[in-house]
Amino acid sequence: MPGETSLAGPATGLSPATKLLVALALMTGASQFHRAALGVVGPELTEALGAGAGLLGAANGAFFLALLLLQVPVGLALDRIGPRRSVAWLAAPAALGALGQALAPEAGWFLAARFLLGLGCAASFMASVVLCARWHAGVGLTTALARVFALSQGGVLLAGAPFAALAGAIGWRGAYALSGLVTLGLALLWWAWVRDDPPDRPAPHRPAETLGQALRGQLTVWRTPGLLPVLAMHAVGYAAMATVLAVWAGPWLAEAYGLAPGPRGAVLLAMGLAMVVGLLGIGPLERRLNTRKWLVAGMAGGAVLVLLALAAIAALRPLPPLPAAIALLVGLCLLSCYPVVVVAHGRSLFPDHLVGRGATTVNLAQTLGSAALPALTGWAVALAPPGAAWPIAFGVLAGALALGLAGYLTGRDAPPRP
């Protein structure tokens, strides 16, 4: 990586806080792009690799399995060496994984590339949580996180219609190869613009830890009261929506309604925009209601109902009009902005010196769910009899989200203001 640069370089004139926001949004957006850049080219990809539709669920599952396996090491790294170095060091496997997708001659290679890509993206999301916690506090945390992740949804938007258009112009292999080069460029920007602590106040003293002490800190995190209900919700809150958006929306629209890649990408674009709108509104709504638990419960309950409605219409013959299906898909994404509130709820459980390990422990649940739900629904789609695959897939997601919500409701609220 290049050497240190000043916080307020004359080339940009941006404040340190603005540089941080841009760098966080771009790097997290790259991770979001890599997660989502599958469904819109799914039919063409599976045909080229000689695989069935189950490959899509397995490929996304491989990505999230890699995230899951690296969460504990990433948590230790965030607390011990800081978010800046942690993310920068993982940029190489991220770029290699993206390139590996482009070069894949068969399904097994593609799965391995997705796994390597997941390893490279393992620190991006949690580094944003840790940095927002260090630069912002209290009622400002959810708003800061929401802004970062709203802007990062640009990665999801790019994975829709723009990625479909690029794949149409240079092929899906060329499009994936280009994404690897862009990832390396964003890593250089990250190194230049990100600092682990705000410059207007001295960095807090973080005592050096031995490996044994660091591992004992991880055990302290696991014993934290109130953690299990948060984990229950976080395991499925993002994963249920992401499985639809990144894996099944495109193939379902192609099979059920005959949509070509361009129109499929437009629907995915609308879904991503709905997520952005939700994220921009969730911070002010949390402050107004002064509750995290009941805000999450209301929105998650609405998402369960939408998934059940998708399962119902997928089973109808004839199918309902396409606008009804699109409205439900977009509504699911609009309602599913609440995981950022769950993250803030989880952050409130841990002291400052354990924030990295605490945040990644909470994220373990999300990555586990995000690996399991695509694989589970992939098996359902592959094994289901004709006509039953899509109702089963959407129904499984609705059931998983309802179980997570039931677990979350057993916990206590953590309002942003006392």
Secondary structure, 3 states (H helix, E strand, C coil): CCCCCCCCCCCCCCCHHHHHHHHHHHHHHHHHHHHHCCHHHHHHHHHHHCCCCHHHHHHHHHHHHHHHHHHHHHHHHHHHCCHHHHHHHCHHHHHHHHHHHHHCCCHHHHHHHHHHHHHHCCCHHHHHHHHHHHHCCCCHHHHHHHHHHHHHHHHHHHCCHHHHHHHHHHHHHHHHHHHHHHHHHHHHHHHHHCCCCCCCCCCCCCCCCCHHHHHHHHHHHHCCCCHHHHHHHHCCHHHHHHHHHHHHHHHHHHHHHCCCHHHHHHHHHHHHHHHHHHHHHHHHHHHHHCCCHHHHHHHHHHHHHHHHHHHHHHHCCCCCCHHHHHHHHHHHHHHCCCHHHHHHHHHCCCCHHHHHHHHHHHHHHHHHHHHHHHHHHHHHHHHCCCCCHHHHHHHHHHHHHHHHHHHHCCCCCCCCCC
